[in-house]
Amino acid sequence: MFSERLGVKLTAAAGATALVTIGVFALFNIRSHRDSLEAEVARHADQLSEAVKAGTEFDMLLNQRERLQGSIVRMGRAPGIGRVRVLNKAGRVIYSSEPAEVGTTVDRASEACARCHSGGPPVPTLDASQRVRVFRAAGGGRTLGIINPIYNQPSCWTASCHAHAQGVGVLGVLDVTLPLAEVDQSIRRARLEVAVFAAGATLALSLLIGLLARRWVAAPTQALLAGTRRVAGGDLSTSLEARGSDELAQLTRSFNDMTRKLAEARLQLFQSDKMASLGRLAAGVAHEINNPLTGVLTYASFLLKRSEGDAERADDLKVIVRETLRCREIVKSLLDFARQSVPRKVPVDVNEVLERAVAVTANPLVLAKARLVCEPGSGLPRAVVDANQLQQVFINLLVNAADSLGPDGGSVTVRTALRRLPAKGSAHVRAAVCPKRHSLLDREALVDGRPSVKLAARWRGGAGTVHLDPGFGSAAPLRGLGGTEELSLACPDCAADLLVKGKSCPRCGGPVYTFEAPPKGMLEGCPAPGCRWQSWEALEGEGEREFIEASVADTGSGISPENLPRLFEPFFSTKGQKGNGLGLAVIWGIVDNHGGTIRVDSAVGRGSTFTVLLPVRP
């Protein structure tokens, strides 16, 4: 409903508030205006009563009653004067501008007498505020009256008439009334003006607030509502325009970040689901195909033995046997890829595992005309590894080395050695979280086959996402950083600040970022270009670590530089039809599960060297 909209509610609330505020102000203003006008009329009435007393004093001393009555009648007919009369102390009207009242006695409980005669002896004196009264006359209009006591002065009791004795204090009162019609009309006019002003101001203010609320609140809110509906409908490409830097603009930017991350999460979820489905499919297909392949291979081998006199048939059967064997290897690789599991680690002799792998691959090495050179290290400690998985790593590396040799063969060299390495250069970040426990690893942006550390960055003149090499102490810089002036680094999910306040890089003086790398505590580093400073106190405090280094080198064709970054991706192969692209993916998964690293050095035409580093203790 229209009345339920936020902008309408804000406008109505602001209009009501303005109306009440202006109304209260107008009420006090009108009261003040009324009091001011009445005070002015009272002052005028007091001056008038004093003038009447002064003008009639001589006639009173001479006791000229007719002349006094005529003067008071003339005064009462003056414009703006309602009535003028003189009352004695008994309440009898002696003189009046209305002759019919002369000789009558007023009620002492009336407004004119109650001020002095309030249930006790008469009050001899009254201040100015007590002498003024406002009442409604018989015609209905308001009237202001003022009483002015006539005191017994020496001139009164020394006059020849001796009308009053010396001991009398008050002889009577002069009562003057003035109609307040003009005052009331002015007040009504002021009330009307204030009402019109209040209505106009409230309407104008409501329209202004309505326009501002529509522009600053209603429009962005409606856009956000429409955007959330599109996102709820599955459109994660929705992006809204954010103007300004207020809360709604920040909310809009957060909404855009949320939809972008939802899209990325959906893509990653789809990719993960696809890989999981692919693993299940691979396992199922491998299981279902393996039995028929065994039958085909058995019968083809049997027929090959029986076709010694038929060369043409023997050649065809050899093709069947060869391709069936190739299919069986693909099925085996699929099973290996699908069955990656948590390693069962026990202390083993790596040299013994390597010897078993060499024995298994003896035939492929002979067929490739490979000259095998084994240089096992002496005195190696037993490493805590899964012997079967490690053997699979060595077998795949040896087979790949044999496949890389040309028709003239070449050499394959296998070495093992003990290495004592510091944390820098040998360790890498396997887990990274912000202070609110959001993961910082980006599994889409890989560095040497490992997920990079993803950070949200802002600097002077730009903003974006940067990726940090997961290798501790690596020479690779932050990718995507535009500069360190006014730099801020934060979690891409919750915007938690990752810069250390008040700390500078001990090498270059630049800013320092930090994040937790479970279970080894906090990692710090400097993002400044050219500076590779990093500190991982918990890990460095452990000192040098022992690693078993196993390398397989060949003198084959080598790998081109553009193919090196994709070497460990599933189903990527440099062998063409001879490979299925799963062997190195399986190797990388096994080595990573053991907490180790694998490095490739290769040059086209000169061969490749695969070096595996496995920690002696996990």
Secondary structure, 3 states (H helix, E strand, C coil): CHHHCHHHHHHHHHHHHHHHHHHHHHHHHHHHHHHHHHHHHHHHHHHHHHHHHHHHHHHHHCCCHHHHHHHHHHHHCCCCCCEEEEEECCCEEEEECCHHHCCCECCCCCHHHHCCCCCCCCCCCCCCHHHEEEEECCCCCEEEEEEEEEECCHHHHCCCCCCCCCCCCEEEEEEEEEECHHHHHHHHHHHHHHHHHHHHHHHHHHHHHHHHHHHHHHHHHHHHHHHHHHHHCCCCCCCCCCCCCCHHHHHHHHHHHHHHHHHHHHHHHHHHHHHHHHHHHHHHHHHHHHHHHHHHHHHHHHHHHHCCCCHHHHHHHHHHHHHHHHHHHHHHHHHHHHCCCCCCCEEECHHHHHHHHHHHCHHHHHHCCEEEEEECCCCCCCEEECHHHHHHHHHHHHHHHHHHCECCEEEEEEEEEEEEECCCCCCECCCCECCCCCECEEEEEEECCEEEEEEEEEECCEEEEEEECCECCCCCCCECCCCCCCCEEECCCCCCECECCCCCCCCCCCCCEEEECCCCCEEEECCCCCCCCEECHHHHCCCCEEEEEEEEEECCCCCCHHHHHHCCCCCCCCCHHHCCCCHHHHHHHHHHHCCCEEEEEEECCCEEEEEEEEECCC
